Amino acid sequence: MPSDPPSQAMAPPTHNGKRASRPVHKLLFPVPKLKDPIDPALLKHQEQRAEAAQNRVADKITAFSGSMLFVYIHIIWFGCWIGFGVEKYPFGLLTMIVSLEAIFLSTFVMISQNRADAKRQVIADEQWNTVKVEDKQNVELLDLSKQILALTKEVRSFADPATPGSLTPTQKNPGD
């Protein structure tokens, strides 16, 4: 059996002839793109939200600040700031920068929570509409069941020999 050449043996696995994603790509783009929602109401909400550039920017910043790349950059930044002696202890400028960053990041977190709340509201509204439609259908089904019950009682009254006006097996219908 021929063996694989060393270059092929060391190559990462492929999918449909393309190279597998590289670790650098995963580091630079750590947040995978989410699938589009299936619910039509959420699709409509997503399209409306994407119309405003500020919403798209806030979504990108929130996605990046919630990634490990963001953490790694800060570890390197703080390490270099302290290691290269950019300023002396107690690091007043660094503290101010980090405080301002925390203020902005908390704002983006709140924006993200508002977006999640809006999605939950869209879903709740759609579910409420579904409940109202199903309730209307249930009332219609109950009415139909009552009609069927009344017709069944009427048919049984004709078939029961104990009730007046019903035909007995020995009697024949005058039309026969």
DAWO-V755548 format. One line per field, one symbol per residue. phi: phi as a letter, one per 40 degrees, with the letter a starting at -180 (. if undefined). psi: psi as a letter, one per 40 degrees, with the letter a starting at -180 (. if undefined). burial: + if it has 16 or more other ideal C-beta (glycine too) atoms within 10 Angstrom, else -. A space follows every 10 residues. Layout:
phi->???
psi->???
burial->???
//
This chain:
phi->.ccccdcccc cccbbfgbcc ccdcccccbc cccccccccd cccccccccc cccccccccc ccccccbcdd cccccccccc dcccgdacdc fccccccccc cccccccccc cccccccccc cccccccccc cccccccccc cccccccccc cccccccccc ccccgccccc cbcdcc
psi->hiiiidddde iiiihfeiii iiddddddgd hihiiiidhd ddddddddde dhdddddddd ddddeeiddd dddddddddd dddefdiihf fddddddddd dddddddddd dddddddddd dddddddddd dddddddddd dddddddddd ddddddddeh eeiieihidd iihde.
burial->---------- ---------- ---------+ ---------- ----+----- -------++- +++-+----+ ---------- +--------- ---------- -------+-- ++--+---+- -+-------- ---------- ---------- ---------- ---------- ------
//
